[in-house]
Amino acid sequence: MKKMSTVLLTILLGISLLLVATGCGTGTTPSNTANGNTAAKVTQVGIIQLADNGAFTDMREGFINKMRSLGYSEDKMVFDYKSANGDTGTLNSICQTMVDQKKDFIVTIGTPATQAIVNMDSGIPVFFISVSNPVAAGVITDMKTPDKNATGTSNAIPVDEMFKLSDKLTPGRHTYGLIYNTGEVNSVSTIKSAKKYMDNNGLKYKEAIVTSSSEVQQAAESLVGKVDAFFIPNDSMVQSAMPQVAEIAKNAKIPVYGSSAVMVQSGAFATISIDDSTIGAITASMADQFMKGTAIAKIPAITVSNFTTVINKTTADAIGVTVPQDELAKAKVIQ
């Protein structure tokens, strides 16, 4: 009887061990894996810019909308947007946070944000939007074969055409006021081109340098009475204060030639520029190539040059300028 009890106990113990083993095996296999499905990875994308302005908003929305239309829905791709509100210290902190969070790739809008993240050499891919001179800014060394794990779009400003437009719309303007931040390579590069054109064509200029958007209004006021037109480069700091510049210029009957359509929407008189939503969408198409397996070094940076003349008719009336009908006919007119 004792021997039989021992045998029975051994059998029961064996059955228990078999059940435990079977149960453990079942418990470690997720039901979705058993059905051949795995949870899709959600791509984490950081979007960084130095300051908020209408042009940057259009670029950002152009990028996001294009990515969504390409099939990257909210359950596949999440965008984490951050603005430094014009503060470079905050910008560097945002970049470090994005790196610490190990974003899958980072989108930058404008030159300062692009320089900040690329210089960190984080290993995270970077797609930049609207960097006027990527090579001069040091974010890549060659447009055709991007390095530094970055590529994107350039919005070279057609400086010569801008001054030719000024000569058509407001002839007789000889001295231009230049307001810009020397800390932005894109601004400095555009201003350098503007000065070269003016020097070669007998025009004069007065400069007002700013280091924060709060200084822009005073800078504009300091040039009133000394200039008969303003030329504003692609400067994110000045662009964020464009409504103040435009108001000062209107009161003084001075035309403002800006470097983006949003500047004109904010009260500047006219520009020749690219469409901001379009350049954001073009960068999105480049990011799509990367997502589908193309290495960044094989995605050439693009200089976008499909320019459009934009004229603010309300501003024209306010400063007493009659725009020739042939120019209005071929321009995008903002009322």
C-alpha positions in Angstrom: 0.0 0.0 0.0 2.8 2.3 0.9 4.6 1.4 -2.4 1.4 2.1 -4.4 1.0 5.5 -2.7 4.5 6.4 -3.6 3.9 5.5 -7.3 0.6 7.5 -7.3 2.3 10.5 -5.8 5.0 10.3 -8.5 2.5 10.1 -11.3 0.5 13.1 -9.9 3.7 15.1 -9.5 4.7 14.4 -13.1 1.2 15.5 -14.4 1.5 18.7 -12.3 4.9 19.6 -13.8 3.6 18.9 -17.3 0.6 21.3 -16.7 2.9 24.0 -15.3 5.3 23.7 -18.3 2.4 23.8 -20.7 0.8 26.8 -19.0 4.1 28.8 -18.9 4.6 28.2 -22.6 1.1 29.5 -23.4 1.5 32.5 -21.1 4.6 33.8 -22.8 3.2 33.9 -26.3 1.1 37.1 -26.9 -2.1 36.3 -28.7 -1.3 38.8 -31.5 2.0 37.0 -32.2 0.2 33.6 -32.3 -2.1 35.1 -34.9 0.9 36.3 -36.9 0.4 40.0 -36.0 2.8 42.2 -34.1 2.2 45.7 -32.7 3.3 48.3 -35.3 6.1 50.7 -34.1 4.9 54.3 -33.9 7.6 56.6 -35.4 8.4 59.5 -33.0 9.3 62.7 -34.9 10.5 65.9 -33.3 9.9 69.3 -34.9 12.0 72.2 -33.7 12.1 75.9 -34.5 13.7 78.9 -32.9 10.6 81.2 -33.0 7.0 81.3 -34.0 5.8 83.1 -37.1 3.3 82.6 -39.8 5.9 81.4 -42.4 7.2 78.7 -40.0 3.7 77.6 -39.2 2.9 77.1 -42.9 6.1 75.2 -43.3 5.4 72.9 -40.4 1.8 72.3 -41.4 2.9 71.7 -45.0 5.3 69.0 -43.7 2.8 67.3 -41.4 -0.1 67.4 -43.9 2.1 65.9 -46.6 3.3 63.1 -44.3 -0.4 62.3 -43.4 -1.3 62.2 -47.1 1.6 59.8 -47.7 0.0 57.4 -45.3 1.7 58.2 -42.0 -1.5 58.4 -39.9 -1.6 59.3 -36.2 -1.3 55.6 -35.3 1.9 55.3 -37.3 3.7 58.6 -36.7 3.5 61.1 -33.9 4.8 64.7 -34.1 6.3 66.5 -31.1 6.5 70.2 -31.9 8.6 72.6 -29.8 9.4 76.3 -30.3 12.2 78.1 -28.4 10.3 81.4 -28.6 13.4 83.2 -29.9 15.7 82.1 -27.1 18.9 80.2 -28.2 19.4 78.7 -24.7 15.9 77.3 -24.8 16.6 76.0 -28.3 19.7 74.1 -27.2 17.7 72.6 -24.3 14.9 71.5 -26.6 17.4 69.8 -28.9 19.0 67.9 -26.0 15.6 66.8 -24.8 14.8 65.4 -28.3 18.1 63.6 -28.3 17.5 62.1 -24.9 14.1 61.0 -26.0 15.8 59.2 -28.9 13.4 60.5 -31.6 13.4 58.5 -34.8 14.1 61.6 -36.8 14.0 65.4 -36.3 12.6 68.1 -38.5 14.0 71.6 -38.2 12.5 74.8 -39.5 15.0 77.6 -40.4 18.8 77.8 -40.0 19.3 78.3 -36.2 17.3 75.2 -35.2 19.1 73.1 -37.9 22.5 74.2 -36.8 21.7 73.6 -33.1 20.7 69.9 -33.6 23.2 69.0 -36.3 26.1 70.4 -34.2 25.1 68.0 -31.4 26.1 65.1 -33.7 23.5 62.9 -32.0 23.2 60.3 -34.7 19.5 61.1 -35.2 18.6 61.9 -38.8 17.6 65.5 -39.5 15.4 66.9 -42.2 15.6 70.7 -42.5 13.1 73.1 -44.0 14.0 76.4 -45.4 17.7 76.8 -44.7 18.9 79.5 -47.1 22.5 78.3 -47.4 23.0 74.9 -45.9 26.6 74.7 -46.8 27.5 78.1 -45.4 25.5 77.3 -42.3 27.7 74.1 -41.8 24.8 71.7 -41.7 26.0 69.8 -44.8 29.1 70.1 -46.9 27.6 69.3 -50.3 24.1 69.7 -51.5 24.2 66.6 -53.8 25.6 64.2 -51.3 24.5 65.4 -47.8 26.6 64.4 -44.9 26.2 64.9 -41.1 23.1 62.8 -41.2 21.1 65.7 -42.5 19.3 66.8 -45.7 16.4 69.0 -46.6 15.3 72.1 -48.5 16.9 75.5 -49.2 15.0 78.7 -49.9 17.6 80.8 -51.5 16.3 84.4 -51.6 16.2 86.0 -55.1 17.8 89.2 -54.0 18.5 90.7 -57.4 14.9 90.1 -58.5 13.6 91.7 -55.3 15.4 95.0 -56.0 14.2 94.9 -59.6 10.7 94.5 -58.3 11.2 97.5 -56.1 12.4 99.5 -59.1 9.1 98.6 -60.9 6.7 99.1 -58.1 8.3 102.0 -56.3 10.9 103.6 -58.6 13.2 106.3 -57.3 14.0 104.5 -54.0 17.7 105.0 -53.4 18.4 104.2 -49.7 17.2 100.9 -48.1 16.9 100.2 -44.4 18.2 96.7 -43.5 17.1 95.2 -40.2 18.6 91.8 -39.2 20.2 89.6 -36.6 23.8 88.9 -37.2 23.4 85.7 -35.2 21.4 84.1 -38.0 23.7 82.9 -40.9 20.7 82.9 -43.3 20.2 86.6 -42.6 23.8 87.5 -42.9 24.1 85.6 -46.2 21.1 87.3 -47.7 22.2 90.8 -46.5 25.6 90.2 -48.0 24.0 89.5 -51.4 21.7 92.6 -51.0 24.7 94.8 -50.2 26.6 93.5 -53.2 23.6 94.2 -55.5 23.2 97.7 -54.1 26.9 98.5 -54.3 26.9 97.4 -58.0 23.8 99.5 -58.8 24.4 102.8 -57.1 22.1 102.2 -54.2 22.7 103.1 -50.5 21.7 101.4 -47.3 21.5 101.9 -43.6 21.6 99.0 -41.1 20.0 98.3 -37.8 21.2 95.2 -36.0 19.0 93.4 -33.5 19.6 90.6 -31.0 16.0 89.9 -29.9 12.6 90.4 -31.4 11.9 93.1 -28.7 14.5 95.3 -30.4 13.0 95.2 -33.8 10.4 98.0 -33.4 13.0 100.4 -32.1 15.4 99.4 -34.9 12.7 100.3 -37.5 11.9 103.6 -35.8 15.6 104.5 -35.9 15.7 104.2 -39.6 12.6 106.3 -40.4 13.7 109.6 -42.0 17.0 108.0 -43.1 15.7 105.5 -45.7 13.0 105.5 -48.4 12.4 101.7 -48.4 13.1 98.7 -46.2 14.5 95.3 -47.2 14.0 92.6 -44.6 15.9 89.3 -45.1 14.8 85.8 -44.2 15.3 86.5 -40.5 13.1 84.6 -38.0 13.7 87.2 -35.3 12.6 90.1 -37.4 9.8 88.2 -39.1 8.2 87.5 -35.8 7.9 91.3 -35.3 6.9 92.2 -38.8 3.5 93.7 -37.8 5.3 96.4 -35.8 7.7 97.1 -38.7 4.9 97.2 -41.2 2.9 99.7 -39.0 5.9 102.0 -38.6 6.6 101.9 -42.3 2.9 102.6 -43.2 2.9 105.7 -41.0 6.1 106.9 -42.7 4.8 105.9 -46.2 7.8 103.6 -46.7 7.5 100.4 -48.7 8.7 97.2 -47.0 10.1 94.4 -49.2 10.1 91.2 -47.2 11.5 87.7 -47.9 8.4 85.7 -47.5 4.7 85.7 -48.3 3.9 85.7 -44.6 5.8 89.0 -44.2 3.5 90.5 -46.8 0.4 89.0 -45.0 1.7 90.7 -41.9 1.8 94.1 -43.5 4.9 94.3 -45.6 4.3 95.7 -49.1 5.7 93.1 -51.5 8.1 90.1 -52.0 9.2 87.5 -54.4 9.2 84.2 -52.5 8.5 80.5 -52.4 5.3 79.1 -51.0 6.0 78.1 -47.4 3.5 75.2 -47.3 5.1 73.8 -50.5 8.6 73.8 -49.2 7.4 72.0 -46.1 5.7 69.4 -48.3 8.9 68.9 -50.4 10.9 68.1 -47.2 8.2 65.6 -46.2 8.6 63.8 -49.5 12.3 63.5 -48.7 11.5 62.1 -45.2 9.2 59.6 -46.9 12.2 58.4 -49.0 14.1 57.8 -45.8 11.3 56.0 -44.2 11.2 53.7 -47.2 14.8 52.8 -46.8 16.9 55.4 -48.7 20.0 56.6 -46.8 20.1 60.3 -46.1 23.4 60.6 -48.0 21.5 59.5 -51.1 18.7 62.1 -50.7 20.2 65.3 -52.2 19.3 68.6 -50.5 17.0 70.7 -52.8 17.0 74.5 -53.5 13.4 75.4 -54.0 13.0 78.2 -56.6 9.4 78.2 -57.7 9.0 81.9 -56.9 5.8 84.0 -56.7 5.4 87.8 -56.5 3.2 88.7 -53.6 1.7 92.2 -53.1 -0.3 93.6 -50.2 -2.9 95.9 -51.9 -4.0 97.3 -48.5 -0.5 98.3 -47.7 0.0 99.8 -51.2 -3.0 102.0 -50.7 -1.8 103.0 -47.2 1.6 104.1 -48.4 0.2 105.8 -51.5 1.6 103.4 -54.1 -0.3 102.6 -57.3 0.8 99.2 -58.5 0.9 98.8 -62.3 -1.9 96.7 -63.6 0.4 94.3 -65.4 2.2 93.5 -62.1 -1.1 93.0 -60.3 -2.2 90.6 -63.0 0.7 88.2 -62.5 1.1 88.5 -58.7 -0.7 87.0 -55.8 -2.6 89.9 -54.3 -3.4 90.2 -50.6 -6.2 92.6 -49.8 
